[in-house]
C-alpha cells in the first residue's frame, strides 16, 4: 500500500505536468498557426490530469501519507483551467496568444509541487519515496473529518468567489467601466464629455433590467433644456433575422426582469441613431440568429451546447471579426455621425447605448476635442429582484 500511495503522489505531479506541457505546446501551435483544433490534442492529457488530481485529493484527505501540500496546488491549478481560466478565456477573443497564459500557470504550479516533493525527507529526485510514505501516519478519522469540513467550505466558496470575480472583471473590462457587477446587483455608469458649446453624456445600458430603474433613468434625461436623446435600436425592416426581428423579453422574464422600455420624449427630443441589420454581413446575421435562438429557446442550455459544438473548432479571431466590425464598430460610427449631426442643433446630447459601445465612442469624442468629466452610477437591477423571481 505504501508503494501504491507513493506512486499515486508522484503520478499526480507527473499527470498535471504532462497536461501543462501539452496545453502550452498546443496553445502555442494554435497561436502561431490559427489551427484551433490543435487544442484538442491536449484533451487526453487533461482527462488524465483531472482524474489524477481528484484521486490524489481523495487520498490526501484520507491519509497524510499523500502530502496535501503537494496535491492541493495542483488541484487548484487544474480546477482553474477547467473553469475557463478567466480572465484569459475572455482575452482570447481579443488575441489567441492569451491561450499560453493558463498553460504557463499550470507549469508554475507543477514546478512548485515538484520542488515541494524534492524537499521531502527521503526524496528521490522529484519522486515521492516509499520510505517517506512508510513513516507517515495512516488514516485518522478526526483528521479526515476536519479536512472534509475545511474543503467543503473552502472549495464551494472559492469557486463561487472565482466565478463572481471573473464575471465582475469581465463585464468591467468589456465595457470600459460603463457597466459593472457589484454586491448590490448590476450597475450602469454614465460619463459626460464637454466642449464649449456642447455636452455629450454617454450612458451605459443593458437590454434587461427593472422597470423602475428604466423609468427613473429616462426621467432624468429631461433635466436640462435643449436636449436630444440618441437611442440605440437596430432595425430589421427586411426581417433578415427572421422570427420577427430581435427581442429580449423572454430572457428578461426568466430573471424576473423586463426588456428595456422604449424611450419616449418628455422635455427632450428622441432620435434613433442606430443601423438596420441589412448592412450586416451574412456571417454576422447567422451569429445573431443563433444568439437569439438561444435566448428564446425553451431549453437555453441545450441550444447553447448545440451552438458551442457547431463553433467549437472555429478560430475566435475569424469567427468574431465580422460580428465585431458590424455590431460594434459600424454602430459606433453611426452613433458618432448622429452626435456630429446633432451638435449644431442641441446643447445637450445623451446617448443611452449598450455599455460595450461606449469606450470606443468616448475615445473618439476625446479625439474631437471633448473633455471627459466625472462618472455617475445607477443600479439597473438588484440581486434581490433576480433571486425573488
C-alpha positions as CSV (number, residue, x, y, z in Angstrom):
1,X,0.0,0.0,0.0
2,X,2.8,2.4,0.8
3,X,4.3,1.9,-2.6
4,X,1.0,2.4,-4.3
5,X,0.5,5.7,-2.4
6,X,4.0,6.9,-3.2
7,X,3.3,6.2,-6.9
8,X,0.0,8.0,-6.7
9,X,1.5,11.1,-5.2
10,X,4.3,11.2,-7.8
11,X,1.7,10.4,-10.5
12,X,-0.4,13.4,-9.7
13,X,2.6,15.7,-10.3
14,X,3.5,13.8,-13.5
15,X,0.0,13.8,-14.9
16,X,-0.6,17.6,-14.3
17,X,3.0,18.2,-15.6
18,X,2.2,16.3,-18.8
19,X,-1.1,18.3,-19.2
20,X,0.8,21.6,-18.6
21,X,3.3,20.8,-21.3
22,X,0.7,19.6,-23.8
23,X,-1.6,22.5,-23.1
24,X,1.2,25.0,-23.6
25,X,2.6,23.4,-26.7
26,X,-0.8,23.0,-28.4
27,X,-1.8,26.6,-27.4
28,X,1.4,27.8,-28.9
29,X,0.6,25.9,-32.1
30,X,-2.8,27.5,-32.2
31,X,-1.4,31.0,-31.5
32,X,1.1,30.7,-34.3
33,X,-0.9,28.8,-37.0
34,X,-4.5,29.7,-36.1
35,X,-5.4,26.0,-36.1
36,X,-7.7,25.9,-33.1
37,X,-8.2,22.1,-33.4
38,X,-4.7,21.8,-32.1
39,X,-6.1,22.4,-28.6
40,X,-7.9,19.0,-28.7
41,X,-4.5,17.2,-28.9
42,X,-4.2,18.1,-25.2
43,X,-7.6,16.7,-24.3
44,X,-6.3,13.1,-23.3
45,X,-3.7,14.8,-21.0
46,X,-6.4,17.0,-19.5
47,X,-8.6,13.9,-18.7
48,X,-5.7,12.1,-17.2
49,X,-4.7,15.1,-15.1
50,X,-8.3,15.6,-13.9
51,X,-8.6,12.0,-12.8
52,X,-5.2,12.1,-11.1
53,X,-5.7,15.3,-9.1
54,X,-9.1,14.2,-7.9
55,X,-7.9,10.8,-6.9
56,X,-4.8,12.4,-5.2
57,X,-7.0,14.8,-3.3
58,X,-9.2,12.0,-2.0
59,X,-6.1,10.1,-0.9
60,X,-4.6,13.2,0.7
61,X,-7.8,13.7,2.7
62,X,-7.9,10.0,3.9
63,X,-4.2,9.8,4.9
64,X,-1.2,12.1,5.3
65,X,0.9,9.5,3.5
66,X,-0.1,11.5,0.4
67,X,1.1,15.1,1.1
68,X,-1.8,17.6,0.9
69,X,0.7,20.4,0.3
70,X,1.9,18.7,-2.9
71,X,-1.6,17.8,-4.2
72,X,-3.7,20.8,-3.4
73,X,-1.8,23.4,-5.5
74,X,-2.1,21.1,-8.5
75,X,-5.8,20.5,-7.8
76,X,-6.4,24.3,-7.6
77,X,-4.5,25.0,-10.8
78,X,-6.3,22.2,-12.7
79,X,-9.7,23.4,-11.5
80,X,-8.8,27.0,-12.6
81,X,-8.0,25.9,-16.1
82,X,-11.1,23.6,-16.2
83,X,-13.3,26.5,-15.2
84,X,-12.2,28.6,-18.1
85,X,-9.1,30.3,-16.8
86,X,-10.7,33.7,-16.6
87,X,-9.9,36.4,-17.4
88,X,-7.7,34.8,-20.1
89,X,-10.7,32.9,-21.6
90,X,-12.2,36.3,-22.4
91,X,-8.9,37.9,-23.6
92,X,-8.6,35.0,-26.1
93,X,-11.3,36.7,-28.1
94,X,-9.0,39.7,-28.5
95,X,-5.9,37.6,-29.3
96,X,-5.5,33.9,-29.3
97,X,-2.0,34.3,-27.8
98,X,-3.6,34.6,-24.4
99,X,-4.1,30.8,-24.5
100,X,-0.5,30.5,-23.5
101,X,-1.0,32.0,-20.0
102,X,-3.2,29.2,-18.4
103,X,-0.7,26.6,-19.7
104,X,2.2,28.6,-18.2
105,X,0.4,28.9,-14.9
106,X,-0.1,25.2,-14.8
107,X,3.6,24.8,-15.4
108,X,4.3,27.1,-12.4
109,X,2.0,25.0,-10.2
110,X,3.7,21.8,-11.3
111,X,7.2,23.3,-10.6
112,X,6.1,24.4,-7.2
113,X,4.7,20.9,-6.3
114,X,7.9,19.3,-7.7
115,X,10.1,21.5,-5.5
116,X,8.0,20.6,-2.5
117,X,8.4,16.9,-3.4
118,X,12.2,17.4,-3.7
119,X,12.3,18.9,-0.2
120,X,10.5,15.9,1.4
121,X,12.6,13.6,3.5
122,X,14.0,10.5,1.7
123,X,13.1,12.1,-1.7
124,X,14.4,10.5,-4.8
125,X,14.7,13.5,-7.1
126,X,11.2,14.6,-8.0
127,X,9.6,11.3,-6.9
128,X,7.9,10.6,-3.6
129,X,9.9,7.9,-1.9
130,X,8.2,4.8,-0.4
131,X,10.3,5.3,2.8
132,X,8.7,8.8,3.3
133,X,5.3,7.3,2.9
134,X,6.0,4.4,5.3
135,X,7.0,6.7,8.2
136,X,3.9,8.8,7.9
137,X,0.7,8.2,10.0
138,X,-2.2,6.4,8.4
139,X,-5.9,7.1,8.4
140,X,-7.2,9.3,11.2
141,X,-11.0,9.8,11.3
142,X,-10.6,13.1,13.1
143,X,-8.1,14.5,10.6
144,X,-10.2,13.4,7.7
145,X,-13.3,14.9,9.1
146,X,-11.5,18.2,9.7
147,X,-10.1,18.3,6.2
148,X,-13.5,17.4,4.7
149,X,-15.1,20.2,6.6
150,X,-12.5,22.7,5.6
151,X,-12.5,21.7,2.0
152,X,-16.3,21.5,2.0
153,X,-16.4,25.2,2.9
154,X,-13.3,26.4,1.0
155,X,-13.9,24.7,-2.3
156,X,-17.5,25.9,-2.9
157,X,-16.6,29.4,-1.5
158,X,-13.5,29.6,-3.7
159,X,-15.4,28.5,-6.8
160,X,-18.2,30.9,-6.2
161,X,-15.8,33.7,-5.4
162,X,-13.8,32.9,-8.5
163,X,-16.8,32.9,-10.8
164,X,-18.2,36.1,-9.3
165,X,-14.9,37.9,-9.5
166,X,-14.4,36.7,-13.1
167,X,-17.8,37.9,-14.1
168,X,-17.3,41.3,-12.5
169,X,-13.9,41.7,-14.1
170,X,-15.2,40.6,-17.5
171,X,-18.1,43.0,-17.5
172,X,-16.0,45.9,-16.4
173,X,-13.2,45.1,-18.9
174,X,-15.6,44.6,-21.8
175,X,-17.5,47.8,-21.2
176,X,-14.6,50.0,-20.1
177,X,-16.3,50.7,-16.8
178,X,-19.7,51.7,-18.3
179,X,-21.3,48.7,-16.6
180,X,-20.4,46.6,-13.7
181,X,-21.4,43.8,-11.2
182,X,-21.4,44.9,-7.6
183,X,-22.6,43.4,-4.3
184,X,-26.0,45.2,-4.9
185,X,-26.5,43.9,-8.5
186,X,-25.9,45.2,-12.0
187,X,-25.0,48.8,-12.3
188,X,-24.7,51.1,-15.4
189,X,-22.5,54.2,-15.4
190,X,-22.5,57.4,-17.4
191,X,-19.8,59.9,-18.3
192,X,-20.1,63.4,-19.5
193,X,-17.9,64.9,-22.3
194,X,-17.8,68.6,-22.8
195,X,-16.8,71.2,-25.4
196,X,-17.5,74.9,-25.2
197,X,-21.0,74.7,-26.8
198,X,-21.9,71.1,-26.4
199,X,-22.2,68.4,-23.7
200,X,-22.4,64.7,-24.6
201,X,-23.4,62.2,-21.9
202,X,-22.6,58.5,-22.7
203,X,-25.0,56.4,-20.6
204,X,-24.2,52.7,-20.3
205,X,-27.2,50.5,-20.8
206,X,-28.3,46.9,-20.8
207,X,-31.3,45.5,-22.6
208,X,-32.8,43.9,-19.5
209,X,-33.4,45.5,-16.1
210,X,-36.0,46.6,-13.6
211,X,-38.9,48.7,-14.8
212,X,-38.5,51.3,-12.1
213,X,-34.8,51.7,-13.0
214,X,-35.6,52.4,-16.6
215,X,-38.3,54.9,-15.7
216,X,-36.1,56.8,-13.3
217,X,-33.3,56.9,-15.8
218,X,-35.5,58.2,-18.6
219,X,-37.0,60.8,-16.3
220,X,-33.5,62.2,-15.7
221,X,-33.0,62.9,-19.4
222,X,-35.2,66.0,-19.3
223,X,-33.3,67.7,-16.5
224,X,-31.6,70.1,-18.9
225,X,-33.1,72.1,-21.7
226,X,-32.3,71.8,-25.4
227,X,-31.6,68.1,-25.1
228,X,-31.7,65.3,-27.7
229,X,-31.5,61.6,-26.7
230,X,-29.9,59.4,-29.4
231,X,-31.3,56.0,-28.9
232,X,-29.9,52.6,-29.7
233,X,-32.1,50.1,-31.5
234,X,-31.1,48.1,-34.5
235,X,-34.0,47.8,-37.0
236,X,-34.8,44.8,-39.2
237,X,-37.1,46.3,-41.9
238,X,-36.5,43.3,-44.2
239,X,-36.8,40.7,-41.5
240,X,-33.3,39.4,-42.2
241,X,-33.0,37.9,-38.8
242,X,-36.3,36.0,-39.1
243,X,-38.7,35.4,-36.1
244,X,-39.9,39.0,-36.4
245,X,-36.5,40.5,-35.5
246,X,-34.8,40.8,-32.2
247,X,-36.1,40.7,-28.6
248,X,-35.0,40.1,-25.0
249,X,-38.4,39.8,-23.3
250,X,-38.2,36.0,-22.8
251,X,-34.7,36.1,-21.4
252,X,-35.7,39.0,-19.1
253,X,-38.7,37.1,-17.9
254,X,-36.7,34.2,-16.8
255,X,-34.7,36.5,-14.5
256,X,-37.7,38.3,-13.1
257,X,-36.8,41.5,-15.1
258,X,-38.2,43.3,-18.1
259,X,-36.9,44.1,-21.5
260,X,-35.6,47.7,-21.8
261,X,-38.5,50.1,-22.3
262,X,-38.8,52.3,-25.3
263,X,-37.7,55.9,-24.6
264,X,-40.4,58.5,-25.1
265,X,-39.6,62.2,-25.1
266,X,-40.7,64.2,-22.1
267,X,-38.9,67.5,-22.2
268,X,-36.4,66.2,-24.8
269,X,-36.2,65.1,-28.4
270,X,-35.7,61.4,-29.2
271,X,-33.8,60.2,-32.3
272,X,-32.8,56.7,-33.3
273,X,-29.1,56.7,-34.1
274,X,-28.7,53.0,-35.0
275,X,-28.4,51.0,-38.2
276,X,-30.5,48.4,-40.0
277,X,-29.3,44.8,-40.0
278,X,-29.4,44.8,-43.8
279,X,-26.0,46.5,-43.5
280,X,-24.5,43.4,-41.7
281,X,-22.6,40.6,-43.3
282,X,-24.2,37.2,-43.7
283,X,-21.7,35.8,-41.1
284,X,-22.9,38.4,-38.6
285,X,-26.6,37.7,-39.3
286,X,-26.0,33.9,-38.8
287,X,-24.4,34.6,-35.4
288,X,-27.2,36.9,-34.4
289,X,-29.8,34.3,-35.4
290,X,-28.1,31.7,-33.3
291,X,-27.8,34.0,-30.3
292,X,-31.5,35.0,-30.4
293,X,-32.4,31.3,-30.9
294,X,-30.6,30.5,-27.6
295,X,-32.1,33.4,-25.7
296,X,-35.6,32.5,-26.9
297,X,-35.3,28.7,-26.6
298,X,-37.4,26.6,-24.2
299,X,-34.2,24.9,-23.3
300,X,-31.4,27.5,-23.4
301,X,-28.7,25.1,-22.1
302,X,-29.3,22.6,-24.9
303,X,-29.4,25.4,-27.5
304,X,-26.1,26.8,-26.2
305,X,-24.5,23.3,-26.3
306,X,-25.6,23.0,-29.9
307,X,-24.1,26.4,-30.7
308,X,-20.9,25.5,-28.9
309,X,-20.5,22.2,-30.8
310,X,-21.0,24.0,-34.1
311,X,-18.3,26.6,-33.5
312,X,-16.0,24.6,-31.2
313,X,-13.1,24.4,-33.6
314,X,-13.5,27.9,-35.1
315,X,-10.8,30.5,-34.6
316,X,-12.3,33.3,-32.4
317,X,-10.5,36.0,-34.4
318,X,-12.0,34.7,-37.6
319,X,-15.4,33.8,-36.1
320,X,-16.0,37.1,-34.3
321,X,-14.3,39.6,-36.6
322,X,-17.4,40.2,-38.8
323,X,-19.5,40.4,-35.6
324,X,-17.1,42.9,-34.1
325,X,-17.0,45.1,-37.2
326,X,-20.8,45.1,-37.8
327,X,-22.3,45.0,-34.4
328,X,-19.7,47.2,-32.6
329,X,-17.6,49.3,-35.0
330,X,-20.3,50.1,-37.6
331,X,-22.8,51.0,-35.0
332,X,-20.3,53.2,-33.1
333,X,-19.7,55.0,-36.4
334,X,-23.5,55.5,-36.7
335,X,-23.7,57.0,-33.2
336,X,-20.8,59.3,-33.8
337,X,-22.3,60.5,-37.0
338,X,-25.6,61.2,-35.2
339,X,-23.7,63.1,-32.5
340,X,-22.0,65.2,-35.1
341,X,-25.3,65.9,-36.8
342,X,-26.9,66.9,-33.5
343,X,-24.1,69.3,-32.4
344,X,-25.3,72.4,-34.2
345,X,-28.8,72.0,-33.0
346,X,-28.6,70.8,-29.4
347,X,-26.6,71.9,-26.4
348,X,-27.0,68.6,-24.6
349,X,-26.7,65.2,-26.3
350,X,-27.4,62.0,-24.4
351,X,-26.6,58.5,-25.8
352,X,-28.0,55.7,-23.7
353,X,-26.3,52.8,-25.5
354,X,-25.1,49.3,-24.8
355,X,-22.2,49.7,-22.5
356,X,-19.7,47.8,-24.7
357,X,-20.0,50.5,-27.4
358,X,-19.1,53.5,-25.2
359,X,-15.4,53.1,-24.6
360,X,-14.7,53.4,-28.3
361,X,-17.2,56.2,-28.7
362,X,-15.7,58.1,-25.7
363,X,-12.2,57.8,-27.2
364,X,-13.5,59.2,-30.5
365,X,-15.1,62.1,-28.7
366,X,-11.8,62.9,-27.0
367,X,-10.1,62.9,-30.4
368,X,-12.7,65.5,-31.5
369,X,-11.8,67.8,-28.6
370,X,-14.3,66.8,-25.9
371,X,-13.0,66.8,-22.4
372,X,-14.2,63.8,-20.3
373,X,-15.8,64.5,-16.9
374,X,-16.9,62.7,-13.8
375,X,-18.7,59.3,-13.7
376,X,-22.2,58.7,-12.3
377,X,-23.7,55.3,-11.5
378,X,-27.2,53.9,-11.0
379,X,-28.5,50.4,-10.2
380,X,-30.2,48.7,-13.1
381,X,-31.3,45.6,-11.3
382,X,-30.6,44.1,-7.9
383,X,-29.8,40.6,-6.8
384,X,-32.9,40.6,-4.6
385,X,-35.1,41.1,-7.7
386,X,-33.5,38.2,-9.6
387,X,-33.5,35.8,-6.7
388,X,-37.1,36.5,-5.8
389,X,-38.4,35.6,-9.2
